[in-house]
Amino acid sequence: MPKVKTHSRAKKTFKVTGSGRITFRKPTRGHLLTKKSTKRKRALRITGQVGQANLDFVKRLLRLK
C-alpha cells in the first residue's frame, strides 16, 4: 500500500502547537496595506485558530487522524 501524502498547501498554512491546537496566519495581510485601517491591521497580526467546525477537515488534510 502506498504512503498517504499530506496536503501541500495545508502543511504550509497550518501549524500545530504544543498543546495540539492548530493555528494559521490571517489572510489579507500581505499587500495593499495603505487602504486598511490601523485597527484592522493590528487585528490581523494575531494568529488565528482553526474553529471547531473545520477542525476535523484540517486534521484530515494534515493527516493527524
N, C-alpha and C positions, 0 to 999 in steps of 0.2 A: 504494500500500500504506500503511495507517495506521501511526502511530507505535506502538511497543510500550511499554506503561506499566510502571513499576516498581511492585512490590507496596507498598501504602501503609503497612502495619504494619512491613514489613521495613526500609523506609528510616528509620523512627523508632526501630527497635530496634537495628539493627546499624550499626557504624561501621568503615570500612576505614582501617587505619593506614597510615603512610607506607611501611612495608615490605611491605604487601599483606595482612597478617593481618586477620581480621575479629573484632571484639570486640563484647561486649554487656554490659549491666548485669545482674547476677544477680537472679533473681526473689525474692519474699517479703521484700523489704527496705523496703517502703513503709509498712506499718502493722502493728499488733499486735506491737510490738517488746518489750513488757514481759515476755512469756512466753518469749522467745527468750534463750538464754544469751549472755553477752558474747563468748564464743569463737565462737559461731555467727554473731553479728552482725559480728564482726571479719572473719571469713572471707567474708562476703557483700559486704564493701566492695570486695574485689578484683574487677576486671573480668574476665569470663570470655572465653575464646577459643573460637571455633567449632571443634569437633573435626573430624578428617579424614573421619569417616563422614558428616557433614552438610554438609561444605564445598561440594560441588557443588550441593546443593539450595539453600543460602543464596545462592550466587553466581547461581543462576538467578532467584531472587526479586529480587535486586538488579540483574539484567541486566548482570552483569560479564563473562559469557562471550559 
